[in-house]
Amino acid sequence: MSSIINHFITLTKIPHCSYETDKLLDFLLAFAKEREYRVEIDATKNILISKGSPKLCLQAHYDMVCIGKAPQIETYEEDGWLKARESSLGADNGMAIAMMMELMDSGAELEFLITADEEVGLIGANALAFELHSSVMLNLDSEDEAEVYIGCAGGIDITASKPYARLKDTRPSYSVTVEGLVGGHSGVDIDKDIPNAIKLLASYLKDKNIAVVSIQGGERLNSIPTFAQAIIKSDEVLTPNDSVTIKAIINDEPILHAGDEIISLLANISHGVRELNQKLGIADRSINLARVSTDKGLCTIETSTRAMDPRGMVQNTLDMLTLFESYSYDTEQTDKYPAWKPEVNRFTTLVSEAMKEVFGESQMKAIHAGLECGIISQKYPNILIASIGPTICYPHSSREMVKLDSVEKSFQVLKKVIEAV
């Protein structure tokens, strides 16, 4: 394996789930200092590593979405792809960090901006407080070879909640479960017709003569749910199907009064693509029904919304607030981040030319995901930004995998960009 892949495998052995990245932070600080780089850390645990008089800043994040057995990650190679057994891999964005480590090994005079907790609302990027000296920045968080990203979606997370009274009910109890779905990224995979476990569960239970004891589903705000389960009471005989399993259980817990409206609400949330962007060839607006819980009688529903421009963000928000309010739910809006308006400029052209030299082709595109470039471009308006990365499939899921030869070629592109700058 190449030294970049060896660096990445080292990273997989250091736990770095979002909010739990201190061990990787300490490792990166020691790694940089051993190679005589200057290191700064801000209050949000963003890291700025630099040497010499850099003209180019490389940017990535150092947290990962932990699915399945992660952060216990066992990697293996199959047919030219690096994968993980029963967990997310963390190639998003660990492969970028591995490339940075390779460049630090060579003593490259660059700025390395490594942000914290990107996967849980771009927390680090929102609080950036460094003075950057570079005139151009290359983000390394894209996931398709031979493509240069010059724009991204903005987003806002909307949480709705409502308390329900509890009532005694002596009818038979059942667990109704949807599990083992493939999952995927709530942005780049939202247009791939990946089934949503919460939606499948709600669709099955809707209009049935049941009472809800509890319902839980979903894993992460930025992942398409792979699991959902309801505990219900019913005199009706329920029949499983290809998606849903039914199991009779003993349960004496009270039901949620009018809990069937929770099922109705979940069924009426329009998960998926809301509008297509014909010009960019991607989703323009989308909603991800991410999580639901009914702990202690309080139903909480979490959604992540994305749009390619401010108009779409406003429309998504209006759609969701109107629906939630029609069911008398309280709402909260969090983790808002701006879209990055697509722009072709001298730096994006330079990166595209480097891409053509290595891959023989290059496309300038926008992505339906929340790259940190949107926030960073507002904080540092004089810095020109582009984004590239190796091919990574199914991030934020246990199917995540990275194409090994794409890593090597993407690194060649990166070196050509460094030389040209």
FITOR-250074 format. One line per 5 residues: their letters; for each residue x, y, z of C-alpha. Coordinates in Angstrom, 1 decimal, decimal comma. Example, Ala and Ser with C-alpha at 12.3 -4.5 7.8 and 13.67 -1.06 7.14 Angstrom:
% residues 2
as) 12,3:-4,5:7,8 ~ 13,7:-1,1:7,1
% end
This chain:
% residues 421
mssii) 0,0:0,0:0,0 ~ 1,1:3,6:-0,6 ~ 2,2:5,8:2,2 ~ -1,0:7,8:1,9 ~ -3,1:4,7:2,5
nhfit) -0,8:3,7:5,4 ~ -1,4:7,2:6,9 ~ -5,2:6,7:6,5 ~ -5,1:3,3:8,2 ~ -3,3:4,9:11,1
ltkip) -6,1:7,4:11,3 ~ -8,8:4,7:11,4 ~ -7,2:3,3:14,6 ~ -7,7:6,7:16,4 ~ -11,3:7,3:17,4
hcsye) -12,6:10,5:15,9 ~ -16,4:10,4:15,8 ~ -18,0:13,9:15,8 ~ -17,8:15,5:19,2 ~ -15,2:12,9:20,3
tdkll) -12,1:13,9:18,3 ~ -9,6:14,9:21,1 ~ -7,4:11,8:20,5 ~ -7,0:12,6:16,8 ~ -6,5:16,3:17,6
dflla) -3,5:15,4:19,9 ~ -2,1:13,0:17,3 ~ -2,2:15,7:14,5 ~ -0,6:18,3:16,7 ~ 2,2:16,0:17,6
faker) 2,6:14,9:14,0 ~ 2,9:18,4:12,7 ~ 5,2:19,7:15,4 ~ 7,6:16,7:14,9 ~ 7,9:18,0:11,3
eyrve) 8,6:21,5:12,5 ~ 5,3:23,1:11,4 ~ 3,7:26,0:13,2 ~ 0,4:25,0:14,9 ~ -2,5:27,0:16,1
idatk) -5,8:25,9:17,7 ~ -8,8:28,0:18,2 ~ -11,6:27,8:20,8 ~ -13,6:25,4:18,7 ~ -10,6:23,0:18,2
nilis) -10,0:24,0:14,6 ~ -6,4:23,4:13,7 ~ -4,2:25,6:11,5 ~ -0,8:24,1:10,5 ~ 1,7:26,0:8,4
kgspk) 5,3:26,4:7,3 ~ 7,2:29,0:5,4 ~ 5,3:31,6:3,4 ~ 2,4:29,6:2,0 ~ 0,3:30,7:-1,0
lclqa) -2,1:27,8:-0,9 ~ -4,3:26,6:1,9 ~ -5,5:23,0:1,9 ~ -8,8:22,4:3,9 ~ -10,5:19,4:5,4
hydmv) -12,3:18,3:8,6 ~ -11,1:15,7:11,1 ~ -14,3:14,3:12,5 ~ -16,2:11,4:10,9 ~ -19,8:10,0:10,9
cigka) -19,6:6,8:13,0 ~ -22,1:4,1:11,8 ~ -22,2:0,5:12,9 ~ -19,1:-0,7:14,8 ~ -17,3:2,6:14,3
pqiet) -15,0:3,9:15,8 ~ -13,8:0,3:15,9 ~ -12,8:0,2:12,2 ~ -11,5:-2,9:10,5 ~ -10,3:-2,1:7,0
yeedg) -9,9:-4,4:4,1 ~ -9,3:-4,2:0,3 ~ -11,6:-5,7:-2,3 ~ -11,4:-5,2:-6,1 ~ -9,4:-2,0:-5,8
wlkar) -11,6:-0,5:-3,1 ~ -10,8:0,1:0,6 ~ -13,8:-0,8:2,8 ~ -14,6:-1,4:6,5 ~ -16,3:-4,4:8,1
esslg) -19,7:-3,5:9,5 ~ -18,9:0,2:10,0 ~ -18,4:3,5:8,2 ~ -14,9:3,9:6,9 ~ -14,1:7,5:7,6
adngm) -12,6:8,2:4,2 ~ -14,8:11,2:4,5 ~ -12,7:13,2:5,4 ~ -9,8:11,0:6,7 ~ -8,3:10,5:3,3
aiamm) -7,8:14,2:2,9 ~ -6,0:14,2:6,3 ~ -3,8:11,4:5,1 ~ -2,8:13,4:2,0 ~ -2,0:16,3:4,2
melmd) 0,2:14,1:6,4 ~ 2,0:12,9:3,2 ~ 2,7:16,5:2,3 ~ 3,9:17,4:5,8 ~ 6,3:14,4:5,6
sgael) 7,8:16,2:2,5 ~ 8,0:19,6:4,3 ~ 5,7:21,3:1,8 ~ 5,2:25,1:2,5 ~ 1,5:25,2:2,8
eflit) -1,3:26,1:5,2 ~ -3,4:23,2:6,4 ~ -6,8:24,2:7,8 ~ -8,4:21,3:9,6 ~ -11,8:22,0:11,0
adeev) -13,7:20,4:13,9 ~ -17,2:18,7:13,9 ~ -18,1:19,4:10,3 ~ -20,4:16,4:10,2 ~ -22,7:17,8:13,0
gliga) -23,5:21,2:11,6 ~ -20,2:22,6:10,3 ~ -19,5:23,7:13,9 ~ -15,8:24,4:13,4 ~ -16,1:26,3:10,2
nalaf) -18,8:28,5:11,6 ~ -16,4:29,6:14,4 ~ -13,2:30,0:12,5 ~ -10,9:32,6:14,0 ~ -7,6:32,2:12,2
elhss) -5,8:34,7:10,1 ~ -5,0:33,0:6,8 ~ -2,2:34,1:4,5 ~ -3,0:32,1:1,4 ~ -4,7:33,7:-1,6
vmlnl) -6,3:30,4:-2,8 ~ -7,8:27,4:-0,9 ~ -8,4:23,8:-2,1 ~ -11,0:22,0:-0,1 ~ -10,4:18,2:-0,1
dsede) -13,9:17,0:0,9 ~ -15,4:16,2:-2,5 ~ -16,1:12,6:-3,4 ~ -15,8:12,1:-7,2 ~ -12,6:11,9:-9,3
aevyi) -12,1:14,0:-12,4 ~ -14,5:16,7:-11,0 ~ -13,8:20,1:-9,6 ~ -16,5:21,4:-7,3 ~ -17,2:25,1:-7,5
gcagg) -20,5:25,3:-5,5 ~ -22,5:23,5:-2,9 ~ -25,9:23,4:-1,1 ~ -26,7:25,3:2,0 ~ -28,9:23,8:4,7
idita) -30,8:24,1:7,9 ~ -31,8:21,4:10,4 ~ -35,4:21,6:11,7 ~ -36,5:19,8:14,8 ~ -40,1:19,5:15,9
skpya) -41,5:18,2:19,2 ~ -44,8:17,7:21,0 ~ -45,6:16,0:24,4 ~ -48,2:13,3:24,6 ~ -50,2:12,1:27,6
rlkdt) -49,9:8,4:28,5 ~ -52,9:6,1:28,8 ~ -53,3:2,5:30,0 ~ -54,1:0,0:27,2 ~ -54,4:-3,8:27,7
rpsys) -54,4:-4,9:24,1 ~ -51,7:-7,2:22,8 ~ -48,2:-5,6:22,2 ~ -46,0:-5,9:19,1 ~ -42,7:-4,6:17,9
vtveg) -42,8:-3,5:14,3 ~ -39,3:-3,1:12,9 ~ -37,6:-2,0:9,7 ~ -33,8:-2,7:9,8 ~ -30,8:-3,5:7,8
lvggh) -31,3:-0,9:5,1 ~ -28,3:0,4:3,1 ~ -28,4:4,0:4,2 ~ -26,4:6,8:2,6 ~ -25,5:10,5:2,7
sgvdi) -28,5:12,7:3,1 ~ -27,2:15,1:0,5 ~ -25,3:13,4:-2,3 ~ -27,4:10,2:-2,1 ~ -30,8:11,8:-1,6
dkdip) -31,6:11,4:-5,3 ~ -30,7:7,7:-5,5 ~ -34,1:6,4:-4,2 ~ -32,5:4,8:-1,2 ~ -35,3:3,7:1,1
naikl) -35,8:5,5:4,4 ~ -36,6:3,2:7,4 ~ -38,8:5,7:9,2 ~ -40,8:6,3:6,1 ~ -41,3:2,6:5,4
lasyl) -42,4:2,1:9,0 ~ -44,9:5,0:8,9 ~ -46,3:3,9:5,6 ~ -46,9:0,4:7,0 ~ -48,6:1,6:10,2
kdkni) -50,6:4,4:8,7 ~ -54,4:3,8:8,8 ~ -54,1:0,6:10,9 ~ -56,1:0,2:14,1 ~ -53,2:0,6:16,5
avvsi) -52,0:2,5:19,5 ~ -48,4:3,7:19,7 ~ -46,3:3,0:22,8 ~ -43,1:4,3:21,4 ~ -41,2:4,9:18,2
qgger) -37,5:5,2:17,5 ~ -35,7:5,6:14,3 ~ -32,7:7,0:12,4 ~ -29,0:7,3:13,3 ~ -27,6:10,7:12,2
lnsip) -29,0:14,0:11,0 ~ -27,0:13,7:7,8 ~ -27,7:10,0:7,1 ~ -30,6:8,4:5,5 ~ -32,1:6,1:8,2
tfaqa) -31,4:2,4:8,1 ~ -33,4:1,4:11,2 ~ -36,8:2,3:12,8 ~ -39,0:0,5:15,3 ~ -42,4:1,1:16,9
iiksd) -43,9:-0,7:19,9 ~ -47,6:-0,8:19,3 ~ -50,8:-2,3:20,8 ~ -53,5:-3,7:18,6 ~ -56,3:-6,3:18,4
evltp) -55,7:-6,3:14,6 ~ -53,6:-9,2:13,1 ~ -50,5:-7,5:11,6 ~ -48,9:-9,2:8,6 ~ -45,2:-8,6:7,9
ndsvt) -43,9:-7,8:4,4 ~ -40,5:-7,6:2,7 ~ -39,5:-4,5:4,6 ~ -41,3:-4,9:8,0 ~ -40,9:-7,6:10,7
ikaii) -43,6:-8,2:13,4 ~ -43,0:-9,8:16,8 ~ -45,4:-10,3:19,6 ~ -43,9:-9,0:22,9 ~ -44,9:-8,6:26,5
ndepi) -45,2:-4,8:27,2 ~ -47,1:-3,1:30,0 ~ -46,1:0,4:29,2 ~ -48,9:3,0:28,6 ~ -49,7:4,2:25,1
lhagd) -49,3:7,7:23,7 ~ -52,7:9,4:23,6 ~ -53,5:10,2:20,0 ~ -50,2:8,7:19,1 ~ -51,5:7,7:15,7
eiisl) -51,1:11,3:14,6 ~ -47,3:10,8:14,9 ~ -47,6:8,0:12,3 ~ -49,7:10,4:10,1 ~ -47,1:13,2:10,4
lanis) -44,2:10,9:9,6 ~ -46,1:9,6:6,6 ~ -46,8:13,1:5,4 ~ -43,2:14,4:5,5 ~ -42,0:14,4:1,9
hgvre) -38,6:12,9:2,3 ~ -36,3:13,1:-0,7 ~ -35,8:15,5:-3,6 ~ -38,3:18,4:-3,6 ~ -37,0:20,1:-6,7
lnqkl) -34,4:19,4:-9,4 ~ -31,8:21,9:-10,6 ~ -31,9:21,3:-14,4 ~ -28,9:23,5:-15,1 ~ -26,6:21,8:-12,6
giadr) -28,0:18,3:-13,1 ~ -28,5:17,7:-9,3 ~ -31,1:18,1:-6,6 ~ -32,0:21,7:-6,0 ~ -34,0:21,2:-2,8
sinla) -34,3:18,2:-0,5 ~ -35,6:17,0:2,8 ~ -34,1:14,2:4,9 ~ -36,4:12,7:7,6 ~ -33,5:11,8:9,8
rvstd) -34,6:10,8:13,3 ~ -37,7:10,2:15,5 ~ -38,0:9,4:19,2 ~ -40,7:9,4:21,8 ~ -38,7:9,4:25,1
kglct) -40,8:10,0:28,2 ~ -43,9:10,8:26,0 ~ -42,1:13,7:24,1 ~ -42,1:13,0:20,4 ~ -39,1:14,6:18,7
ietst) -38,7:14,6:14,9 ~ -35,4:15,8:13,3 ~ -35,1:16,7:9,7 ~ -32,1:18,1:7,6 ~ -33,0:20,3:4,7
ramdp) -30,7:21,4:1,8 ~ -31,0:23,8:-1,1 ~ -28,7:25,2:-3,7 ~ -29,7:28,9:-3,1 ~ -31,3:31,1:-0,4
rgmvq) -34,7:30,9:-2,2 ~ -34,7:27,1:-1,8 ~ -33,7:27,3:1,8 ~ -36,6:29,6:2,6 ~ -39,0:27,4:0,7
ntldm) -37,8:24,2:2,5 ~ -38,2:25,9:5,9 ~ -41,7:27,2:5,0 ~ -42,8:23,8:3,9 ~ -41,6:22,0:7,0
ltlfe) -42,8:24,7:9,5 ~ -46,3:24,7:7,8 ~ -46,5:20,9:8,1 ~ -45,3:20,7:11,7 ~ -47,5:23,5:12,9
sysyd) -50,5:21,9:11,3 ~ -50,0:19,1:13,8 ~ -49,4:21,6:16,7 ~ -45,7:20,8:17,0 ~ -43,2:23,2:18,4
teqtd) -40,2:23,8:16,1 ~ -36,6:24,8:16,3 ~ -34,2:25,7:13,5 ~ -30,5:24,9:14,0 ~ -27,2:24,5:12,2
kypaw) -27,9:26,8:9,3 ~ -25,1:27,1:6,8 ~ -25,0:29,1:3,5 ~ -24,9:27,8:0,0 ~ -21,7:28,3:-2,0
kpevn) -22,6:30,1:-5,2 ~ -21,0:28,4:-8,2 ~ -18,2:30,5:-9,8 ~ -15,6:29,9:-12,5 ~ -12,4:31,9:-11,8
rfttl) -8,7:31,7:-12,4 ~ -8,2:29,2:-9,5 ~ -11,0:26,8:-10,4 ~ -9,6:26,9:-14,0 ~ -6,1:26,1:-12,8
vseam) -7,4:23,1:-10,7 ~ -9,5:21,9:-13,7 ~ -6,4:22,0:-15,9 ~ -4,5:19,9:-13,4 ~ -7,3:17,4:-13,2
kevfg) -7,3:17,1:-17,0 ~ -3,5:16,4:-17,0 ~ -4,0:13,4:-14,6 ~ -7,4:12,0:-15,5 ~ -7,7:13,1:-19,1
esqmk) -10,9:15,0:-18,3 ~ -12,4:17,4:-15,9 ~ -15,9:18,7:-15,1 ~ -16,7:21,8:-13,0 ~ -19,8:20,9:-10,9
aihag) -21,8:21,8:-7,8 ~ -22,7:19,3:-5,1 ~ -25,9:18,8:-3,1 ~ -24,1:18,7:0,2 ~ -22,9:21,2:2,7
lecgi) -19,2:21,7:2,0 ~ -17,5:24,1:4,4 ~ -16,6:26,2:1,4 ~ -19,9:28,1:1,7 ~ -19,1:29,4:5,2
isqky) -15,4:29,9:4,5 ~ -16,0:31,9:1,4 ~ -18,1:34,3:3,5 ~ -15,5:34,5:6,2 ~ -12,6:35,0:3,8
pnili) -14,2:36,7:0,7 ~ -10,8:37,5:-0,9 ~ -9,7:33,8:-1,0 ~ -10,6:31,9:-4,2 ~ -11,8:28,3:-3,4
asigp) -12,2:25,0:-5,3 ~ -12,9:21,5:-4,0 ~ -11,7:18,1:-5,2 ~ -11,4:14,6:-3,8 ~ -11,0:10,9:-4,6
ticyp) -14,0:8,7:-5,4 ~ -15,8:7,8:-2,2 ~ -19,1:5,8:-2,4 ~ -21,9:5,7:0,2 ~ -20,3:8,0:2,8
hssre) -22,1:8,1:6,2 ~ -23,1:4,4:5,9 ~ -21,6:1,0:6,6 ~ -21,1:0,6:2,8 ~ -18,7:3,5:2,6
mvkld) -15,7:2,7:0,4 ~ -12,9:4,6:-1,4 ~ -11,4:3,8:-4,7 ~ -7,7:3,3:-4,2 ~ -6,3:4,3:-7,5
sveks) -8,4:7,4:-7,3 ~ -6,6:8,4:-4,1 ~ -3,3:8,2:-5,9 ~ -4,4:10,1:-8,9 ~ -6,2:12,8:-6,9
fqvlk) -2,9:13,3:-4,9 ~ -1,1:13,8:-8,3 ~ -3,7:16,5:-9,1 ~ -3,0:18,0:-5,7 ~ 0,7:18,1:-6,3
kviea) 0,2:19,7:-9,7 ~ -2,0:22,4:-8,1 ~ 0,7:23,1:-5,5 ~ 3,4:23,4:-8,2 ~ 1,2:25,7:-10,3
v) 0,3:28,0:-7,4
% end
